Amino acid sequence: MTINTRSRFDRILIGWIIGTLVPLIIFLITYMVKYGKLDFVVFLKDLWQMKMLLKLMSLCVYANLGLFFLFYRLKYDMAARGVIMATFMYAFLVLVAKLI
């Protein structure tokens, strides 16, 4: 891998975007595989009423752990920091939602 490729992908913004999108993609895959016949808005309302939405989203964020270790292993330290930032963003959102 060349130095230019490494510097292009080793950015906090890249890690933050990936760390933000991966849990959402996992959430959508969970919906499509398990509850695909149900309307998405109804699915979200049901999860919110059962107080399961935040729990499911918290579980989806665990994928960021794998991303962090992947970036760390590849020596993409700045991208790994971005993934950590996205993880803390999700933690903050869950905390705020629980206080509401």
Jmol script that loads the backbone (N, CA, C; Angstrom):
load data "model"
ATOM      1  N   MET A   1       0.849  -1.165   0.000  1.00  0.00           N
ATOM      2  CA  MET A   1       0.000   0.000   0.000  1.00  0.00           C
ATOM      3  C   MET A   1       0.897   1.231   0.000  1.00  0.00           C
ATOM      4  N   THR A   2       0.584   2.165  -0.840  1.00  0.00           N
ATOM      5  CA  THR A   2       1.425   3.347  -0.932  1.00  0.00           C
ATOM      6  C   THR A   2       1.100   4.336   0.176  1.00  0.00           C
ATOM      7  N   ILE A   3       1.987   5.273   0.340  1.00  0.00           N
ATOM      8  CA  ILE A   3       1.807   6.301   1.366  1.00  0.00           C
ATOM      9  C   ILE A   3       0.580   7.154   1.055  1.00  0.00           C
ATOM     10  N   ASN A   4       0.335   7.463  -0.216  1.00  0.00           N
ATOM     11  CA  ASN A   4      -0.814   8.300  -0.583  1.00  0.00           C
ATOM     12  C   ASN A   4      -2.128   7.625  -0.254  1.00  0.00           C
ATOM     13  N   THR A   5      -2.235   6.337  -0.511  1.00  0.00           N
ATOM     14  CA  THR A   5      -3.467   5.616  -0.191  1.00  0.00           C
ATOM     15  C   THR A   5      -3.681   5.586   1.312  1.00  0.00           C
ATOM     16  N   ARG A   6      -2.631   5.364   2.054  1.00  0.00           N
ATOM     17  CA  ARG A   6      -2.740   5.318   3.511  1.00  0.00           C
ATOM     18  C   ARG A   6      -3.205   6.669   4.042  1.00  0.00           C
ATOM     19  N   SER A   7      -2.616   7.742   3.595  1.00  0.00           N
ATOM     20  CA  SER A   7      -2.978   9.055   4.123  1.00  0.00           C
ATOM     21  C   SER A   7      -4.389   9.455   3.683  1.00  0.00           C
ATOM     22  N   ARG A   8      -4.832   8.958   2.542  1.00  0.00           N
ATOM     23  CA  ARG A   8      -6.172   9.308   2.068  1.00  0.00           C
ATOM     24  C   ARG A   8      -7.252   8.659   2.925  1.00  0.00           C
ATOM     25  N   PHE A   9      -7.050   7.446   3.392  1.00  0.00           N
ATOM     26  CA  PHE A   9      -8.055   6.747   4.188  1.00  0.00           C
ATOM     27  C   PHE A   9      -7.845   6.890   5.683  1.00  0.00           C
ATOM     28  N   ASP A  10      -6.678   7.309   6.099  1.00  0.00           N
ATOM     29  CA  ASP A  10      -6.391   7.450   7.523  1.00  0.00           C
ATOM     30  C   ASP A  10      -6.769   8.855   7.987  1.00  0.00           C
ATOM     31  N   ARG A  11      -8.071   9.098   8.030  1.00  0.00           N
ATOM     32  CA  ARG A  11      -8.591  10.405   8.441  1.00  0.00           C
ATOM     33  C   ARG A  11      -9.703  10.197   9.461  1.00  0.00           C
ATOM     34  N   ILE A  12      -9.812  11.138  10.377  1.00  0.00           N
ATOM     35  CA  ILE A  12     -10.854  11.054  11.398  1.00  0.00           C
ATOM     36  C   ILE A  12     -12.241  11.059  10.755  1.00  0.00           C
ATOM     37  N   LEU A  13     -12.439  11.887   9.741  1.00  0.00           N
ATOM     38  CA  LEU A  13     -13.752  11.979   9.091  1.00  0.00           C
ATOM     39  C   LEU A  13     -14.161  10.650   8.457  1.00  0.00           C
ATOM     40  N   ILE A  14     -13.221   9.974   7.826  1.00  0.00           N
ATOM     41  CA  ILE A  14     -13.518   8.670   7.213  1.00  0.00           C
ATOM     42  C   ILE A  14     -13.941   7.684   8.295  1.00  0.00           C
ATOM     43  N   GLY A  15     -13.209   7.631   9.394  1.00  0.00           N
ATOM     44  CA  GLY A  15     -13.560   6.730  10.496  1.00  0.00           C
ATOM     45  C   GLY A  15     -14.901   7.083  11.109  1.00  0.00           C
ATOM     46  N   TRP A  16     -15.184   8.391  11.245  1.00  0.00           N
ATOM     47  CA  TRP A  16     -16.453   8.820  11.830  1.00  0.00           C
ATOM     48  C   TRP A  16     -17.620   8.444  10.923  1.00  0.00           C
ATOM     49  N   ILE A  17     -17.469   8.652   9.632  1.00  0.00           N
ATOM     50  CA  ILE A  17     -18.549   8.308   8.691  1.00  0.00           C
ATOM     51  C   ILE A  17     -18.802   6.812   8.704  1.00  0.00           C
ATOM     52  N   ILE A  18     -17.741   6.022   8.627  1.00  0.00           N
ATOM     53  CA  ILE A  18     -17.902   4.562   8.641  1.00  0.00           C
ATOM     54  C   ILE A  18     -18.476   4.100   9.978  1.00  0.00           C
ATOM     55  N   GLY A  19     -17.975   4.669  11.076  1.00  0.00           N
ATOM     56  CA  GLY A  19     -18.466   4.305  12.403  1.00  0.00           C
ATOM     57  C   GLY A  19     -19.909   4.727  12.642  1.00  0.00           C
ATOM     58  N   THR A  20     -20.376   5.716  11.920  1.00  0.00           N
ATOM     59  CA  THR A  20     -21.768   6.140  12.027  1.00  0.00           C
ATOM     60  C   THR A  20     -22.679   5.290  11.150  1.00  0.00           C
ATOM     61  N   LEU A  21     -22.217   4.938   9.966  1.00  0.00           N
ATOM     62  CA  LEU A  21     -23.064   4.217   9.014  1.00  0.00           C
ATOM     63  C   LEU A  21     -23.188   2.721   9.303  1.00  0.00           C
ATOM     64  N   VAL A  22     -22.137   2.096   9.767  1.00  0.00           N
ATOM     65  CA  VAL A  22     -22.167   0.642   9.972  1.00  0.00           C
ATOM     66  C   VAL A  22     -23.254   0.210  10.964  1.00  0.00           C
ATOM     67  N   PRO A  23     -23.411   0.857  12.135  1.00  0.00           N
ATOM     68  CA  PRO A  23     -24.515   0.447  13.018  1.00  0.00           C
ATOM     69  C   PRO A  23     -25.902   0.645  12.377  1.00  0.00           C
ATOM     70  N   LEU A  24     -26.045   1.705  11.587  1.00  0.00           N
ATOM     71  CA  LEU A  24     -27.326   1.920  10.902  1.00  0.00           C
ATOM     72  C   LEU A  24     -27.587   0.838   9.861  1.00  0.00           C
ATOM     73  N   ILE A  25     -26.552   0.453   9.153  1.00  0.00           N
ATOM     74  CA  ILE A  25     -26.693  -0.616   8.151  1.00  0.00           C
ATOM     75  C   ILE A  25     -27.040  -1.933   8.836  1.00  0.00           C
ATOM     76  N   ILE A  26     -26.405  -2.224   9.952  1.00  0.00           N
ATOM     77  CA  ILE A  26     -26.718  -3.451  10.690  1.00  0.00           C
ATOM     78  C   ILE A  26     -28.149  -3.416  11.204  1.00  0.00           C
ATOM     79  N   PHE A  27     -28.594  -2.246  11.665  1.00  0.00           N
ATOM     80  CA  PHE A  27     -29.978  -2.086  12.109  1.00  0.00           C
ATOM     81  C   PHE A  27     -30.943  -2.370  10.956  1.00  0.00           C
ATOM     82  N   LEU A  28     -30.653  -1.825   9.773  1.00  0.00           N
ATOM     83  CA  LEU A  28     -31.516  -2.058   8.608  1.00  0.00           C
ATOM     84  C   LEU A  28     -31.493  -3.518   8.170  1.00  0.00           C
ATOM     85  N   ILE A  29     -30.346  -4.155   8.231  1.00  0.00           N
ATOM     86  CA  ILE A  29     -30.262  -5.578   7.879  1.00  0.00           C
ATOM     87  C   ILE A  29     -31.079  -6.408   8.861  1.00  0.00           C
ATOM     88  N   THR A  30     -30.997  -6.064  10.145  1.00  0.00           N
ATOM     89  CA  THR A  30     -31.796  -6.761  11.158  1.00  0.00           C
ATOM     90  C   THR A  30     -33.277  -6.621  10.853  1.00  0.00           C
ATOM     91  N   TYR A  31     -33.680  -5.410  10.510  1.00  0.00           N
ATOM     92  CA  TYR A  31     -35.087  -5.173  10.154  1.00  0.00           C
ATOM     93  C   TYR A  31     -35.491  -5.998   8.937  1.00  0.00           C
ATOM     94  N   MET A  32     -34.674  -5.958   7.891  1.00  0.00           N
ATOM     95  CA  MET A  32     -35.038  -6.635   6.642  1.00  0.00           C
ATOM     96  C   MET A  32     -35.081  -8.152   6.798  1.00  0.00           C
ATOM     97  N   VAL A  33     -34.154  -8.707   7.567  1.00  0.00           N
ATOM     98  CA  VAL A  33     -34.093 -10.159   7.724  1.00  0.00           C
ATOM     99  C   VAL A  33     -35.215 -10.663   8.629  1.00  0.00           C
ATOM    100  N   LYS A  34     -35.443  -9.984   9.731  1.00  0.00           N
ATOM    101  CA  LYS A  34     -36.373 -10.489  10.734  1.00  0.00           C
ATOM    102  C   LYS A  34     -37.797  -9.953  10.560  1.00  0.00           C
ATOM    103  N   TYR A  35     -37.931  -8.665  10.204  1.00  0.00           N
ATOM    104  CA  TYR A  35     -39.247  -8.022  10.188  1.00  0.00           C
ATOM    105  C   TYR A  35     -39.528  -7.343   8.854  1.00  0.00           C
ATOM    106  N   GLY A  36     -39.017  -7.850   7.777  1.00  0.00           N
ATOM    107  CA  GLY A  36     -39.135  -7.234   6.466  1.00  0.00           C
ATOM    108  C   GLY A  36     -40.560  -7.046   5.977  1.00  0.00           C
ATOM    109  N   LYS A  37     -41.481  -7.864   6.447  1.00  0.00           N
ATOM    110  CA  LYS A  37     -42.869  -7.757   5.999  1.00  0.00           C
ATOM    111  C   LYS A  37     -43.598  -6.603   6.675  1.00  0.00           C
ATOM    112  N   LEU A  38     -43.075  -6.149   7.799  1.00  0.00           N
ATOM    113  CA  LEU A  38     -43.685  -5.067   8.562  1.00  0.00           C
ATOM    114  C   LEU A  38     -43.195  -3.728   8.012  1.00  0.00           C
ATOM    115  N   ASP A  39     -44.082  -2.731   7.966  1.00  0.00           N
ATOM    116  CA  ASP A  39     -43.695  -1.400   7.521  1.00  0.00           C
ATOM    117  C   ASP A  39     -42.624  -0.842   8.462  1.00  0.00           C
ATOM    118  N   PHE A  40     -41.628  -0.144   7.902  1.00  0.00           N
ATOM    119  CA  PHE A  40     -40.494   0.322   8.697  1.00  0.00           C
ATOM    120  C   PHE A  40     -40.922   1.304   9.782  1.00  0.00           C
ATOM    121  N   VAL A  41     -41.841   2.202   9.471  1.00  0.00           N
ATOM    122  CA  VAL A  41     -42.302   3.182  10.459  1.00  0.00           C
ATOM    123  C   VAL A  41     -43.042   2.481  11.595  1.00  0.00           C
ATOM    124  N   VAL A  42     -43.854   1.496  11.265  1.00  0.00           N
ATOM    125  CA  VAL A  42     -44.560   0.716  12.283  1.00  0.00           C
ATOM    126  C   VAL A  42     -43.552  -0.048  13.136  1.00  0.00           C
ATOM    127  N   PHE A  43     -42.528  -0.588  12.495  1.00  0.00           N
ATOM    128  CA  PHE A  43     -41.474  -1.302  13.202  1.00  0.00           C
ATOM    129  C   PHE A  43     -40.791  -0.383  14.216  1.00  0.00           C
ATOM    130  N   LEU A  44     -40.457   0.840  13.797  1.00  0.00           N
ATOM    131  CA  LEU A  44     -39.813   1.788  14.706  1.00  0.00           C
ATOM    132  C   LEU A  44     -40.737   2.186  15.847  1.00  0.00           C
ATOM    133  N   LYS A  45     -42.016   2.417  15.544  1.00  0.00           N
ATOM    134  CA  LYS A  45     -42.975   2.785  16.595  1.00  0.00           C
ATOM    135  C   LYS A  45     -43.135   1.658  17.605  1.00  0.00           C
ATOM    136  N   ASP A  46     -43.236   0.435  17.111  1.00  0.00           N
ATOM    137  CA  ASP A  46     -43.368  -0.714  18.010  1.00  0.00           C
ATOM    138  C   ASP A  46     -42.137  -0.870  18.906  1.00  0.00           C
ATOM    139  N   LEU A  47     -40.959  -0.717  18.309  1.00  0.00           N
ATOM    140  CA  LEU A  47     -39.739  -0.809  19.111  1.00  0.00           C
ATOM    141  C   LEU A  47     -39.687   0.286  20.159  1.00  0.00           C
ATOM    142  N   TRP A  48     -40.108   1.489  19.800  1.00  0.00           N
ATOM    143  CA  TRP A  48     -40.087   2.598  20.758  1.00  0.00           C
ATOM    144  C   TRP A  48     -41.074   2.357  21.897  1.00  0.00           C
ATOM    145  N   GLN A  49     -42.270   1.861  21.563  1.00  0.00           N
ATOM    146  CA  GLN A  49     -43.285   1.609  22.586  1.00  0.00           C
ATOM    147  C   GLN A  49     -42.867   0.486  23.533  1.00  0.00           C
ATOM    148  N   MET A  50     -42.172  -0.495  23.002  1.00  0.00           N
ATOM    149  CA  MET A  50     -41.696  -1.601  23.842  1.00  0.00           C
ATOM    150  C   MET A  50     -40.384  -1.266  24.544  1.00  0.00           C
ATOM    151  N   LYS A  51     -39.877  -0.057  24.316  1.00  0.00           N
ATOM    152  CA  LYS A  51     -38.611   0.400  24.885  1.00  0.00           C
ATOM    153  C   LYS A  51     -37.448  -0.506  24.466  1.00  0.00           C
ATOM    154  N   MET A  52     -37.486  -0.913  23.212  1.00  0.00           N
ATOM    155  CA  MET A  52     -36.453  -1.791  22.687  1.00  0.00           C
ATOM    156  C   MET A  52     -35.577  -1.104  21.635  1.00  0.00           C
ATOM    157  N   LEU A  53     -35.995   0.062  21.155  1.00  0.00           N
ATOM    158  CA  LEU A  53     -35.254   0.728  20.082  1.00  0.00           C
ATOM    159  C   LEU A  53     -33.836   1.072  20.522  1.00  0.00           C
ATOM    160  N   LEU A  54     -33.698   1.659  21.684  1.00  0.00           N
ATOM    161  CA  LEU A  54     -32.373   2.043  22.163  1.00  0.00           C
ATOM    162  C   LEU A  54     -31.497   0.824  22.456  1.00  0.00           C
ATOM    163  N   LYS A  55     -32.119  -0.228  22.924  1.00  0.00           N
ATOM    164  CA  LYS A  55     -31.360  -1.449  23.215  1.00  0.00           C
ATOM    165  C   LYS A  55     -30.835  -2.081  21.929  1.00  0.00           C
ATOM    166  N   LEU A  56     -31.690  -2.116  20.899  1.00  0.00           N
ATOM    167  CA  LEU A  56     -31.267  -2.686  19.622  1.00  0.00           C
ATOM    168  C   LEU A  56     -30.184  -1.830  18.970  1.00  0.00           C
ATOM    169  N   MET A  57     -30.349  -0.516  19.034  1.00  0.00           N
ATOM    170  CA  MET A  57     -29.322   0.361  18.467  1.00  0.00           C
ATOM    171  C   MET A  57     -27.998   0.215  19.226  1.00  0.00           C
ATOM    172  N   SER A  58     -28.080   0.048  20.535  1.00  0.00           N
ATOM    173  CA  SER A  58     -26.863  -0.140  21.326  1.00  0.00           C
ATOM    174  C   SER A  58     -26.145  -1.424  20.927  1.00  0.00           C
ATOM    175  N   LEU A  59     -26.901  -2.459  20.626  1.00  0.00           N
ATOM    176  CA  LEU A  59     -26.291  -3.711  20.174  1.00  0.00           C
ATOM    177  C   LEU A  59     -25.653  -3.558  18.801  1.00  0.00           C
ATOM    178  N   CYS A  60     -26.272  -2.767  17.942  1.00  0.00           N
ATOM    179  CA  CYS A  60     -25.723  -2.559  16.598  1.00  0.00           C
ATOM    180  C   CYS A  60     -24.390  -1.812  16.641  1.00  0.00           C
ATOM    181  N   VAL A  61     -24.182  -1.017  17.664  1.00  0.00           N
ATOM    182  CA  VAL A  61     -22.942  -0.242  17.780  1.00  0.00           C
ATOM    183  C   VAL A  61     -21.751  -1.141  18.102  1.00  0.00           C
ATOM    184  N   TYR A  62     -21.991  -2.349  18.576  1.00  0.00           N
ATOM    185  CA  TYR A  62     -20.887  -3.264  18.867  1.00  0.00           C
ATOM    186  C   TYR A  62     -20.040  -3.562  17.634  1.00  0.00           C
ATOM    187  N   ALA A  63     -20.601  -3.397  16.451  1.00  0.00           N
ATOM    188  CA  ALA A  63     -19.821  -3.606  15.223  1.00  0.00           C
ATOM    189  C   ALA A  63     -18.669  -2.615  15.137  1.00  0.00           C
ATOM    190  N   ASN A  64     -18.819  -1.464  15.777  1.00  0.00           N
ATOM    191  CA  ASN A  64     -17.743  -0.475  15.764  1.00  0.00           C
ATOM    192  C   ASN A  64     -16.497  -0.988  16.471  1.00  0.00           C
ATOM    193  N   LEU A  65     -16.663  -1.905  17.391  1.00  0.00           N
ATOM    194  CA  LEU A  65     -15.507  -2.496  18.055  1.00  0.00           C
ATOM    195  C   LEU A  65     -14.633  -3.226  17.039  1.00  0.00           C
ATOM    196  N   GLY A  66     -15.271  -3.988  16.174  1.00  0.00           N
ATOM    197  CA  GLY A  66     -14.533  -4.669  15.116  1.00  0.00           C
ATOM    198  C   GLY A  66     -13.875  -3.698  14.153  1.00  0.00           C
ATOM    199  N   LEU A  67     -14.595  -2.626  13.816  1.00  0.00           N
ATOM    200  CA  LEU A  67     -14.013  -1.605  12.944  1.00  0.00           C
ATOM    201  C   LEU A  67     -12.800  -0.943  13.587  1.00  0.00           C
ATOM    202  N   PHE A  68     -12.938  -0.629  14.870  1.00  0.00           N
ATOM    203  CA  PHE A  68     -11.827   0.000  15.577  1.00  0.00           C
ATOM    204  C   PHE A  68     -10.589  -0.884  15.531  1.00  0.00           C
ATOM    205  N   PHE A  69     -10.747  -2.166  15.842  1.00  0.00           N
ATOM    206  CA  PHE A  69      -9.595  -3.058  15.847  1.00  0.00           C
ATOM    207  C   PHE A  69      -9.032  -3.264  14.440  1.00  0.00           C
ATOM    208  N   LEU A  70      -9.894  -3.257  13.434  1.00  0.00           N
ATOM    209  CA  LEU A  70      -9.421  -3.364  12.054  1.00  0.00           C
ATOM    210  C   LEU A  70      -8.560  -2.155  11.687  1.00  0.00           C
ATOM    211  N   PHE A  71      -9.063  -0.955  11.959  1.00  0.00           N
ATOM    212  CA  PHE A  71      -8.284   0.243  11.658  1.00  0.00           C
ATOM    213  C   PHE A  71      -6.999   0.299  12.484  1.00  0.00           C
ATOM    214  N   TYR A  72      -7.096  -0.109  13.727  1.00  0.00           N
ATOM    215  CA  TYR A  72      -5.909  -0.108  14.591  1.00  0.00           C
ATOM    216  C   TYR A  72      -4.861  -1.086  14.063  1.00  0.00           C
ATOM    217  N   ARG A  73      -5.317  -2.246  13.627  1.00  0.00           N
ATOM    218  CA  ARG A  73      -4.412  -3.271  13.096  1.00  0.00           C
ATOM    219  C   ARG A  73      -3.736  -2.808  11.808  1.00  0.00           C
ATOM    220  N   LEU A  74      -4.492  -2.060  10.985  1.00  0.00           N
ATOM    221  CA  LEU A  74      -3.947  -1.537   9.731  1.00  0.00           C
ATOM    222  C   LEU A  74      -3.107  -0.278   9.946  1.00  0.00           C
ATOM    223  N   LYS A  75      -2.985   0.133  11.196  1.00  0.00           N
ATOM    224  CA  LYS A  75      -2.259   1.343  11.578  1.00  0.00           C
ATOM    225  C   LYS A  75      -2.919   2.605  11.025  1.00  0.00           C
ATOM    226  N   TYR A  76      -4.233   2.590  10.912  1.00  0.00           N
ATOM    227  CA  TYR A  76      -5.008   3.773  10.548  1.00  0.00           C
ATOM    228  C   TYR A  76      -5.493   4.415  11.847  1.00  0.00           C
ATOM    229  N   ASP A  77      -4.574   5.007  12.564  1.00  0.00           N
ATOM    230  CA  ASP A  77      -4.887   5.517  13.895  1.00  0.00           C
ATOM    231  C   ASP A  77      -5.925   6.635  13.868  1.00  0.00           C
ATOM    232  N   MET A  78      -5.853   7.506  12.885  1.00  0.00           N
ATOM    233  CA  MET A  78      -6.823   8.608  12.812  1.00  0.00           C
ATOM    234  C   MET A  78      -8.220   8.074  12.485  1.00  0.00           C
ATOM    235  N   ALA A  79      -8.323   7.105  11.599  1.00  0.00           N
ATOM    236  CA  ALA A  79      -9.627   6.512  11.286  1.00  0.00           C
ATOM    237  C   ALA A  79     -10.182   5.779  12.500  1.00  0.00           C
ATOM    238  N   ALA A  80      -9.311   5.131  13.259  1.00  0.00           N
ATOM    239  CA  ALA A  80      -9.750   4.452  14.491  1.00  0.00           C
ATOM    240  C   ALA A  80     -10.300   5.468  15.484  1.00  0.00           C
ATOM    241  N   ARG A  81      -9.677   6.633  15.553  1.00  0.00           N
ATOM    242  CA  ARG A  81     -10.200   7.692  16.419  1.00  0.00           C
ATOM    243  C   ARG A  81     -11.580   8.151  15.968  1.00  0.00           C
ATOM    244  N   GLY A  82     -11.779   8.214  14.668  1.00  0.00           N
ATOM    245  CA  GLY A  82     -13.089   8.589  14.140  1.00  0.00           C
ATOM    246  C   GLY A  82     -14.166   7.587  14.515  1.00  0.00           C
ATOM    247  N   VAL A  83     -13.822   6.306  14.488  1.00  0.00           N
ATOM    248  CA  VAL A  83     -14.774   5.261  14.889  1.00  0.00           C
ATOM    249  C   VAL A  83     -15.118   5.418  16.365  1.00  0.00           C
ATOM    250  N   ILE A  84     -14.123   5.710  17.186  1.00  0.00           N
ATOM    251  CA  ILE A  84     -14.377   5.929  18.617  1.00  0.00           C
ATOM    252  C   ILE A  84     -15.281   7.142  18.808  1.00  0.00           C
ATOM    253  N   MET A  85     -15.057   8.198  18.030  1.00  0.00           N
ATOM    254  CA  MET A  85     -15.911   9.385  18.124  1.00  0.00           C
ATOM    255  C   MET A  85     -17.354   9.048  17.773  1.00  0.00           C
ATOM    256  N   ALA A  86     -17.558   8.249  16.725  1.00  0.00           N
ATOM    257  CA  ALA A  86     -18.911   7.853  16.341  1.00  0.00           C
ATOM    258  C   ALA A  86     -19.557   7.001  17.426  1.00  0.00           C
ATOM    259  N   THR A  87     -18.774   6.144  18.057  1.00  0.00           N
ATOM    260  CA  THR A  87     -19.292   5.308  19.135  1.00  0.00           C
ATOM    261  C   THR A  87     -19.726   6.160  20.322  1.00  0.00           C
ATOM    262  N   PHE A  88     -18.912   7.145  20.671  1.00  0.00           N
ATOM    263  CA  PHE A  88     -19.289   8.048  21.754  1.00  0.00           C
ATOM    264  C   PHE A  88     -20.512   8.885  21.383  1.00  0.00           C
ATOM    265  N   MET A  89     -20.648   9.239  20.105  1.00  0.00           N
ATOM    266  CA  MET A  89     -21.832   9.964  19.656  1.00  0.00           C
ATOM    267  C   MET A  89     -23.090   9.125  19.890  1.00  0.00           C
ATOM    268  N   TYR A  90     -23.025   7.844  19.527  1.00  0.00           N
ATOM    269  CA  TYR A  90     -24.165   6.957  19.766  1.00  0.00           C
ATOM    270  C   TYR A  90     -24.444   6.826  21.262  1.00  0.00           C
ATOM    271  N   ALA A  91     -23.390   6.711  22.062  1.00  0.00           N
ATOM    272  CA  ALA A  91     -23.582   6.601  23.511  1.00  0.00           C
ATOM    273  C   ALA A  91     -24.247   7.851  24.065  1.00  0.00           C
ATOM    274  N   PHE A  92     -23.848   9.013  23.588  1.00  0.00           N
ATOM    275  CA  PHE A  92     -24.451  10.263  24.023  1.00  0.00           C
ATOM    276  C   PHE A  92     -25.921  10.338  23.604  1.00  0.00           C
ATOM    277  N   LEU A  93     -26.231   9.915  22.376  1.00  0.00           N
ATOM    278  CA  LEU A  93     -27.618   9.924  21.914  1.00  0.00           C
ATOM    279  C   LEU A  93     -28.489   8.988  22.728  1.00  0.00           C
ATOM    280  N   VAL A  94     -27.974   7.824  23.073  1.00  0.00           N
ATOM    281  CA  VAL A  94     -28.731   6.878  23.917  1.00  0.00           C
ATOM    282  C   VAL A  94     -28.948   7.466  25.297  1.00  0.00           C
ATOM    283  N   LEU A  95     -27.924   8.104  25.843  1.00  0.00           N
ATOM    284  CA  LEU A  95     -28.058   8.723  27.157  1.00  0.00           C
ATOM    285  C   LEU A  95     -29.124   9.828  27.148  1.00  0.00           C
ATOM    286  N   VAL A  96     -29.106  10.668  26.141  1.00  0.00           N
ATOM    287  CA  VAL A  96     -30.095  11.746  26.027  1.00  0.00           C
ATOM    288  C   VAL A  96     -31.481  11.166  25.844  1.00  0.00           C
ATOM    289  N   ALA A  97     -31.611  10.134  25.007  1.00  0.00           N
ATOM    290  CA  ALA A  97     -32.933   9.522  24.782  1.00  0.00           C
ATOM    291  C   ALA A  97     -33.471   8.863  26.039  1.00  0.00           C
ATOM    292  N   LYS A  98     -32.604   8.301  26.841  1.00  0.00           N
ATOM    293  CA  LYS A  98     -33.069   7.677  28.094  1.00  0.00           C
ATOM    294  C   LYS A  98     -33.519   8.721  29.109  1.00  0.00           C
ATOM    295  N   LEU A  99     -32.933   9.903  29.062  1.00  0.00           N
ATOM    296  CA  LEU A  99     -33.311  10.961  29.982  1.00  0.00           C
ATOM    297  C   LEU A  99     -34.628  11.638  29.587  1.00  0.00           C
ATOM    298  N   ILE A 100     -35.005  11.501  28.340  1.00  0.00           N
ATOM    299  CA  ILE A 100     -36.260  12.131  27.857  1.00  0.00           C
ATOM    300  C   ILE A 100     -37.462  11.366  28.361  1.00  0.00           C
TER     301      ILE A 100
END
end "model"
wireframe off; spacefill off
backbone 0.3
color backbone group
